Amino acid sequence: MNGWDAFVNYTHVVVDEGKRVKFWDHVWCGEVNLRVAFPSIYQLACARDATVLDHLLLHDGATIWDIRLRRQVRDREEALMALLSREYGMQGIGEGEDEMR
């Protein structure tokens, strides 16, 4: 673990570019990390160490989450995926440096 990863666990991260912020592990949206907020989806995630940028996809001119899972989601998990997409959308993600607050 490098200094950034050790330090960022004790702070809130503001995502801009997203290439240094761990999607599941760092607190970058909400009060807890997404691994804690969505444990069943985290268990299905193929790339548990991915950054926010790793999960962004440009599709038909829109930026969407591209979270690859080990299997197809069930009804309850599908609702969680919808919540994840709605609550933790792309707002504020840009092309600058990620920062801590």
VMD Tcl script that builds the backbone (N, CA, C; Angstrom):
set m [mol new atoms 303]
animate dup $m
set s [atomselect $m all]
$s set {name element resname resid chain x y z} {
  {N N MET 1 A 0.855 -1.178 0.000}
  {CA C MET 1 A 0.000 0.000 0.000}
  {C C MET 1 A 0.902 1.242 0.000}
  {N N ASN 2 A 0.637 2.162 -0.924}
  {CA C ASN 2 A 1.444 3.386 -0.958}
  {C C ASN 2 A 0.866 4.435 -0.021}
  {N N GLY 3 A 1.544 5.556 0.113}
  {CA C GLY 3 A 1.119 6.612 1.031}
  {C C GLY 3 A -0.272 7.142 0.740}
  {N N TRP 4 A -0.587 7.301 -0.541}
  {CA C TRP 4 A -1.918 7.789 -0.937}
  {C C TRP 4 A -2.996 6.848 -0.421}
  {N N ASP 5 A -2.841 5.542 -0.657}
  {CA C ASP 5 A -3.852 4.579 -0.240}
  {C C ASP 5 A -4.006 4.538 1.272}
  {N N ALA 6 A -2.913 4.636 2.001}
  {CA C ALA 6 A -2.981 4.618 3.464}
  {C C ALA 6 A -3.674 5.873 3.992}
  {N N PHE 7 A -3.345 7.020 3.447}
  {CA C PHE 7 A -3.900 8.283 3.924}
  {C C PHE 7 A -5.359 8.461 3.546}
  {N N VAL 8 A -5.698 8.077 2.328}
  {CA C VAL 8 A -7.037 8.345 1.809}
  {C C VAL 8 A -8.107 7.573 2.572}
  {N N ASN 9 A -7.745 6.510 3.258}
  {CA C ASN 9 A -8.722 5.765 4.050}
  {C C ASN 9 A -9.246 6.561 5.230}
  {N N TYR 10 A -8.570 7.632 5.590}
  {CA C TYR 10 A -8.978 8.453 6.732}
  {C C TYR 10 A -9.537 9.808 6.321}
  {N N THR 11 A -9.893 9.951 5.069}
  {CA C THR 11 A -10.378 11.229 4.579}
  {C C THR 11 A -11.424 11.014 3.485}
  {N N HIS 12 A -12.093 12.068 3.098}
  {CA C HIS 12 A -13.050 12.026 1.989}
  {C C HIS 12 A -12.319 12.492 0.737}
  {N N VAL 13 A -12.524 11.801 -0.360}
  {CA C VAL 13 A -11.838 12.108 -1.608}
  {C C VAL 13 A -12.808 12.784 -2.568}
  {N N VAL 14 A -12.354 13.843 -3.210}
  {CA C VAL 14 A -13.132 14.517 -4.246}
  {C C VAL 14 A -12.631 13.992 -5.584}
  {N N VAL 15 A -13.515 13.360 -6.325}
  {CA C VAL 15 A -13.145 12.770 -7.610}
  {C C VAL 15 A -13.239 13.818 -8.694}
  {N N ASP 16 A -12.184 13.939 -9.450}
  {CA C ASP 16 A -12.224 14.763 -10.644}
  {C C ASP 16 A -11.932 13.859 -11.831}
  {N N GLU 17 A -10.703 13.461 -11.990}
  {CA C GLU 17 A -10.336 12.570 -13.081}
  {C C GLU 17 A -10.675 11.111 -12.753}
  {N N GLY 18 A -10.467 10.706 -11.518}
  {CA C GLY 18 A -10.856 9.372 -11.083}
  {C C GLY 18 A -9.809 8.285 -11.205}
  {N N LYS 19 A -8.587 8.617 -11.621}
  {CA C LYS 19 A -7.617 7.547 -11.826}
  {C C LYS 19 A -6.813 7.174 -10.574}
  {N N ARG 20 A -6.967 7.926 -9.486}
  {CA C ARG 20 A -6.282 7.581 -8.244}
  {C C ARG 20 A -7.248 7.144 -7.147}
  {N N VAL 21 A -8.523 7.273 -7.385}
  {CA C VAL 21 A -9.531 6.964 -6.371}
  {C C VAL 21 A -10.076 5.556 -6.608}
  {N N LYS 22 A -9.953 4.699 -5.595}
  {CA C LYS 22 A -10.455 3.327 -5.691}
  {C C LYS 22 A -11.977 3.346 -5.592}
  {N N PHE 23 A -12.638 2.795 -6.606}
  {CA C PHE 23 A -14.097 2.824 -6.700}
  {C C PHE 23 A -14.761 2.232 -5.462}
  {N N TRP 24 A -14.316 1.066 -5.019}
  {CA C TRP 24 A -14.962 0.373 -3.910}
  {C C TRP 24 A -14.418 0.749 -2.538}
  {N N ASP 25 A -13.153 1.130 -2.445}
  {CA C ASP 25 A -12.490 1.252 -1.143}
  {C C ASP 25 A -12.392 2.659 -0.570}
  {N N HIS 26 A -12.297 3.650 -1.401}
  {CA C HIS 26 A -12.151 5.016 -0.890}
  {C C HIS 26 A -13.517 5.660 -0.664}
  {N N VAL 27 A -13.603 6.545 0.303}
  {CA C VAL 27 A -14.841 7.285 0.570}
  {C C VAL 27 A -14.844 8.495 -0.357}
  {N N TRP 28 A -15.591 8.399 -1.442}
  {CA C TRP 28 A -15.638 9.490 -2.423}
  {C C TRP 28 A -17.060 9.949 -2.712}
  {N N CYS 29 A -18.037 9.210 -2.234}
  {CA C CYS 29 A -19.433 9.612 -2.351}
  {C C CYS 29 A -20.165 9.049 -1.145}
  {N N GLY 30 A -20.912 9.862 -0.481}
  {CA C GLY 30 A -21.587 9.404 0.726}
  {C C GLY 30 A -20.669 9.401 1.934}
  {N N GLU 31 A -21.098 8.723 2.975}
  {CA C GLU 31 A -20.368 8.717 4.248}
  {C C GLU 31 A -19.469 7.502 4.430}
  {N N VAL 32 A -19.703 6.444 3.641}
  {CA C VAL 32 A -18.892 5.230 3.722}
  {C C VAL 32 A -18.471 4.832 2.314}
  {N N ASN 33 A -17.488 3.940 2.227}
  {CA C ASN 33 A -17.076 3.499 0.895}
  {C C ASN 33 A -18.153 2.591 0.297}
  {N N LEU 34 A -18.099 2.401 -1.005}
  {CA C LEU 34 A -19.130 1.626 -1.695}
  {C C LEU 34 A -19.069 0.145 -1.344}
  {N N ARG 35 A -17.905 -0.338 -0.932}
  {CA C ARG 35 A -17.779 -1.725 -0.488}
  {C C ARG 35 A -18.665 -1.982 0.722}
  {N N VAL 36 A -18.756 -1.008 1.627}
  {CA C VAL 36 A -19.602 -1.108 2.819}
  {C C VAL 36 A -21.064 -0.825 2.467}
  {N N ALA 37 A -21.309 0.156 1.611}
  {CA C ALA 37 A -22.676 0.543 1.253}
  {C C ALA 37 A -23.389 -0.527 0.411}
  {N N PHE 38 A -22.642 -1.253 -0.430}
  {CA C PHE 38 A -23.219 -2.244 -1.339}
  {C C PHE 38 A -22.431 -3.555 -1.265}
  {N N PRO 39 A -22.428 -4.233 -0.113}
  {CA C PRO 39 A -21.583 -5.427 0.047}
  {C C PRO 39 A -21.918 -6.568 -0.913}
  {N N SER 40 A -23.182 -6.771 -1.231}
  {CA C SER 40 A -23.517 -7.888 -2.126}
  {C C SER 40 A -23.043 -7.621 -3.556}
  {N N ILE 41 A -23.092 -6.372 -3.991}
  {CA C ILE 41 A -22.589 -6.025 -5.324}
  {C C ILE 41 A -21.061 -6.112 -5.329}
  {N N TYR 42 A -20.436 -5.655 -4.256}
  {CA C TYR 42 A -18.971 -5.750 -4.150}
  {C C TYR 42 A -18.512 -7.205 -4.274}
  {N N GLN 43 A -19.229 -8.134 -3.643}
  {CA C GLN 43 A -18.862 -9.551 -3.715}
  {C C GLN 43 A -18.923 -10.084 -5.147}
  {N N LEU 44 A -19.769 -9.505 -5.975}
  {CA C LEU 44 A -19.907 -9.936 -7.366}
  {C C LEU 44 A -18.925 -9.241 -8.310}
  {N N ALA 45 A -18.305 -8.164 -7.860}
  {CA C ALA 45 A -17.447 -7.357 -8.729}
  {C C ALA 45 A -16.217 -8.136 -9.191}
  {N N CYS 46 A -15.938 -8.061 -10.466}
  {CA C CYS 46 A -14.742 -8.708 -11.020}
  {C C CYS 46 A -13.479 -7.916 -10.678}
  {N N ALA 47 A -13.574 -6.611 -10.687}
  {CA C ALA 47 A -12.412 -5.750 -10.469}
  {C C ALA 47 A -12.587 -4.991 -9.150}
  {N N ARG 48 A -12.282 -5.635 -8.055}
  {CA C ARG 48 A -12.483 -5.035 -6.736}
  {C C ARG 48 A -11.459 -3.950 -6.418}
  {N N ASP 49 A -10.353 -3.924 -7.149}
  {CA C ASP 49 A -9.309 -2.927 -6.900}
  {C C ASP 49 A -9.342 -1.806 -7.952}
  {N N ALA 50 A -10.411 -1.722 -8.711}
  {CA C ALA 50 A -10.506 -0.748 -9.804}
  {C C ALA 50 A -10.655 0.673 -9.290}
  {N N THR 51 A -10.238 1.617 -10.111}
  {CA C THR 51 A -10.423 3.032 -9.806}
  {C C THR 51 A -11.780 3.487 -10.330}
  {N N VAL 52 A -12.175 4.686 -9.963}
  {CA C VAL 52 A -13.412 5.268 -10.486}
  {C C VAL 52 A -13.312 5.359 -12.011}
  {N N LEU 53 A -12.180 5.792 -12.512}
  {CA C LEU 53 A -11.979 5.924 -13.957}
  {C C LEU 53 A -12.114 4.574 -14.670}
  {N N ASP 54 A -11.656 3.493 -14.035}
  {CA C ASP 54 A -11.760 2.159 -14.638}
  {C C ASP 54 A -13.207 1.755 -14.910}
  {N N HIS 55 A -14.136 2.270 -14.122}
  {CA C HIS 55 A -15.546 1.886 -14.262}
  {C C HIS 55 A -16.367 2.869 -15.093}
  {N N LEU 56 A -15.752 3.881 -15.656}
  {CA C LEU 56 A -16.477 4.827 -16.507}
  {C C LEU 56 A -16.447 4.360 -17.956}
  {N N LEU 57 A -17.552 4.528 -18.631}
  {CA C LEU 57 A -17.654 4.134 -20.026}
  {C C LEU 57 A -18.431 5.202 -20.785}
  {N N LEU 58 A -17.909 5.606 -21.922}
  {CA C LEU 58 A -18.614 6.541 -22.792}
  {C C LEU 58 A -19.451 5.721 -23.766}
  {N N HIS 59 A -20.767 5.911 -23.710}
  {CA C HIS 59 A -21.693 5.136 -24.551}
  {C C HIS 59 A -22.725 6.069 -25.162}
  {N N ASP 60 A -22.742 6.168 -26.473}
  {CA C ASP 60 A -23.684 7.036 -27.203}
  {C C ASP 60 A -23.667 8.466 -26.679}
  {N N GLY 61 A -22.478 8.974 -26.405}
  {CA C GLY 61 A -22.326 10.346 -25.952}
  {C C GLY 61 A -22.598 10.564 -24.472}
  {N N ALA 62 A -22.968 9.508 -23.763}
  {CA C ALA 62 A -23.241 9.618 -22.323}
  {C C ALA 62 A -22.202 8.813 -21.554}
  {N N THR 63 A -21.866 9.287 -20.382}
  {CA C THR 63 A -20.946 8.565 -19.517}
  {C C THR 63 A -21.765 7.729 -18.548}
  {N N ILE 64 A -21.479 6.432 -18.497}
  {CA C ILE 64 A -22.215 5.522 -17.625}
  {C C ILE 64 A -21.225 4.681 -16.821}
  {N N TRP 65 A -21.726 4.047 -15.763}
  {CA C TRP 65 A -20.908 3.108 -14.996}
  {C C TRP 65 A -20.820 1.794 -15.745}
  {N N ASP 66 A -19.641 1.229 -15.790}
  {CA C ASP 66 A -19.414 -0.083 -16.391}
  {C C ASP 66 A -18.791 -0.975 -15.315}
  {N N ILE 67 A -19.639 -1.595 -14.518}
  {CA C ILE 67 A -19.183 -2.438 -13.416}
  {C C ILE 67 A -19.407 -3.885 -13.827}
  {N N ARG 68 A -18.335 -4.583 -14.102}
  {CA C ARG 68 A -18.436 -5.978 -14.541}
  {C C ARG 68 A -18.578 -6.887 -13.324}
  {N N LEU 69 A -19.558 -7.786 -13.414}
  {CA C LEU 69 A -19.866 -8.679 -12.307}
  {C C LEU 69 A -19.603 -10.134 -12.697}
  {N N ARG 70 A -19.394 -10.976 -11.697}
  {CA C ARG 70 A -19.073 -12.398 -11.916}
  {C C ARG 70 A -20.261 -13.192 -12.457}
  {N N ARG 71 A -21.449 -12.725 -12.211}
  {CA C ARG 71 A -22.652 -13.379 -12.712}
  {C C ARG 71 A -23.725 -12.330 -12.925}
  {N N GLN 72 A -24.797 -12.737 -13.567}
  {CA C GLN 72 A -25.931 -11.843 -13.794}
  {C C GLN 72 A -26.588 -11.529 -12.445}
  {N N VAL 73 A -27.047 -10.305 -12.285}
  {CA C VAL 73 A -27.665 -9.909 -11.017}
  {C C VAL 73 A -29.075 -10.458 -10.897}
  {N N ARG 74 A -29.483 -10.685 -9.652}
  {CA C ARG 74 A -30.849 -11.117 -9.351}
  {C C ARG 74 A -31.683 -9.872 -9.076}
  {N N ASP 75 A -32.977 -10.046 -8.834}
  {CA C ASP 75 A -33.896 -8.916 -8.673}
  {C C ASP 75 A -33.423 -7.920 -7.620}
  {N N ARG 76 A -33.120 -8.384 -6.415}
  {CA C ARG 76 A -32.702 -7.478 -5.339}
  {C C ARG 76 A -31.387 -6.779 -5.693}
  {N N GLU 77 A -30.470 -7.523 -6.288}
  {CA C GLU 77 A -29.187 -6.949 -6.685}
  {C C GLU 77 A -29.374 -5.949 -7.818}
  {N N GLU 78 A -30.327 -6.208 -8.693}
  {CA C GLU 78 A -30.610 -5.273 -9.784}
  {C C GLU 78 A -31.096 -3.938 -9.226}
  {N N ALA 79 A -31.910 -3.996 -8.187}
  {CA C ALA 79 A -32.378 -2.776 -7.525}
  {C C ALA 79 A -31.203 -2.033 -6.900}
  {N N LEU 80 A -30.271 -2.758 -6.316}
  {CA C LEU 80 A -29.075 -2.123 -5.736}
  {C C LEU 80 A -28.207 -1.489 -6.817}
  {N N MET 81 A -28.085 -2.161 -7.963}
  {CA C MET 81 A -27.312 -1.593 -9.071}
  {C C MET 81 A -27.964 -0.312 -9.576}
  {N N ALA 82 A -29.281 -0.281 -9.639}
  {CA C ALA 82 A -29.999 0.921 -10.063}
  {C C ALA 82 A -29.766 2.046 -9.054}
  {N N LEU 83 A -29.826 1.708 -7.761}
  {CA C LEU 83 A -29.572 2.697 -6.718}
  {C C LEU 83 A -28.145 3.217 -6.812}
  {N N LEU 84 A -27.207 2.332 -7.006}
  {CA C LEU 84 A -25.808 2.728 -7.152}
  {C C LEU 84 A -25.647 3.696 -8.312}
  {N N SER 85 A -26.246 3.396 -9.436}
  {CA C SER 85 A -26.156 4.267 -10.613}
  {C C SER 85 A -26.826 5.611 -10.386}
  {N N ARG 86 A -27.984 5.595 -9.745}
  {CA C ARG 86 A -28.749 6.826 -9.527}
  {C C ARG 86 A -28.096 7.699 -8.456}
  {N N GLU 87 A -27.740 7.121 -7.335}
  {CA C GLU 87 A -27.215 7.892 -6.208}
  {C C GLU 87 A -25.772 8.335 -6.405}
  {N N TYR 88 A -25.021 7.533 -7.118}
  {CA C TYR 88 A -23.591 7.815 -7.272}
  {C C TYR 88 A -23.257 8.005 -8.738}
  {N N GLY 89 A -23.967 8.921 -9.356}
  {CA C GLY 89 A -23.793 9.188 -10.777}
  {C C GLY 89 A -22.501 9.924 -11.080}
  {N N MET 90 A -22.429 10.461 -12.268}
  {CA C MET 90 A -21.199 11.066 -12.770}
  {C C MET 90 A -20.965 12.508 -12.340}
  {N N GLN 91 A -21.858 13.084 -11.555}
  {CA C GLN 91 A -21.716 14.496 -11.241}
  {C C GLN 91 A -20.349 14.778 -10.624}
  {N N GLY 92 A -19.698 15.793 -11.149}
  {CA C GLY 92 A -18.432 16.233 -10.597}
  {C C GLY 92 A -17.209 15.516 -11.136}
  {N N ILE 93 A -17.374 14.495 -11.941}
  {CA C ILE 93 A -16.221 13.791 -12.479}
  {C C ILE 93 A -15.774 14.507 -13.740}
  {N N GLY 94 A -14.508 14.890 -13.757}
  {CA C GLY 94 A -14.000 15.687 -14.859}
  {C C GLY 94 A -12.623 15.248 -15.305}
  {N N GLU 95 A -11.767 16.206 -15.591}
  {CA C GLU 95 A -10.464 15.884 -16.148}
  {C C GLU 95 A -9.310 16.445 -15.327}
  {N N GLY 96 A -9.557 16.916 -14.123}
  {CA C GLY 96 A -8.498 17.430 -13.277}
  {C C GLY 96 A -7.958 16.365 -12.350}
  {N N GLU 97 A -7.198 16.790 -11.362}
  {CA C GLU 97 A -6.620 15.865 -10.394}
  {C C GLU 97 A -7.613 15.547 -9.283}
  {N N ASP 98 A -7.600 14.300 -8.818}
  {CA C ASP 98 A -8.383 13.929 -7.648}
  {C C ASP 98 A -7.751 14.603 -6.429}
  {N N GLU 99 A -8.562 14.933 -5.431}
  {CA C GLU 99 A -8.014 15.590 -4.247}
  {C C GLU 99 A -8.701 15.117 -2.993}
  {N N MET 100 A -8.060 15.353 -1.852}
  {CA C MET 100 A -8.619 14.962 -0.552}
  {C C MET 100 A -9.131 16.180 0.184}
  {N N ARG 101 A -10.159 15.948 0.997}
  {CA C ARG 101 A -10.689 17.035 1.826}
  {C C ARG 101 A -10.878 16.540 3.224}
}
mol reanalyze $m
mol bondsrecalc $m
mol representation Tube
mol addrep $m
